[in-house]
Amino acid sequence: MGGRVGPFELLIVLAVILLFFGANKLPGLARSLGRSLGEFKKGRAEGENGTPKQPEADVKAAKDAEKPQEVPQKGRDWEDKPKV
């Protein structure tokens, strides 16, 4: 009980996962596991650097948000309407 997982134990765990989820679900499960590991690594890198990395789409959206937008002027059409 040293806490190390050998190749035989790993094969047993993979066989149980195959029986539990089925062969059709394994590619999607592996894909989601890979994505979550990538997000974890990205978050860890952000924590080490102290600055979050933003995708280019987020940077462009932030720049667009900083631009002043034209505000429509309110007219006085509310005064022209008869009161009911």
Steps between C-alpha positions, in 0.01 A plus 500: 500500500768746398255728320651451154279396211667243277412409142284204605290714736465765230369239255245382757378857557475563123305174455254600773456844339440333162235274653339786691480761223508285188713531188280768340541748786876466548612745223276775638614426853866517397438823307338668800779377726759648264319833488473517876871421538580778250287746698672390820846555348395840366367601842816380668713701256288808572554451871876473456525808276244706687340621177213317336541405136209613286412353162514746209119507473472616862767767447318631191168505685661693787645756258161541333339553841746780577397699193244771574163409362251746364214550739169570328363836597162498662251705311207682641248277332367403843366855538314484168300191591156564648441377851247222533 
